[in-house]
Amino acid sequence: MALFYLLKRMLPTFKPREDQSTCSQRQWKRVGPILPPSLGLSVKVVLHLLQGIQMDLSKVVIGCVDVRDVARGMILLYETSAKGRYLCVVSIASWADVVNKCASLCPEFPVQRIVKDKQTSLVRAERPSKKLIELGLDFTPFDKSINDTVASLKNKGLL
């Protein structure tokens, strides 16, 4: 059911309609500095990952984006009077890719590495947000976003 929900939400992103008169930006998992007092689902997943809690999200496709990129993307879209749908992610990866990247970026935390990737047919993408990039958005690298998320979690006393 969770996979169906994810696909239902994501498929319209890849099929923009030409007759749309409004503009929308679609982002997936948001990471980076934490501003609100409570944690969103995306940051909770990162927190649990860093705490060594094992989660089986092997059927989930992860597209991460820095919260600052989401804000810059929205401003850019409004300033350029863009129309249509825009995908706002820095990369598309499997759960194993994200977990292993976090483990290598944060060796001081008990992140449980994933040895075997169950999503062998997943097409990974390093720069899937071509339309936003063409408008001039320069995405924050995933490494920096994760490091800023970790620093933010430490500042809040959660790590």
Order of alpha helices (4+ residues) and beta strands (2+ residues): alpha-beta-beta-alpha-beta-alpha-beta-beta-alpha-alpha-alpha
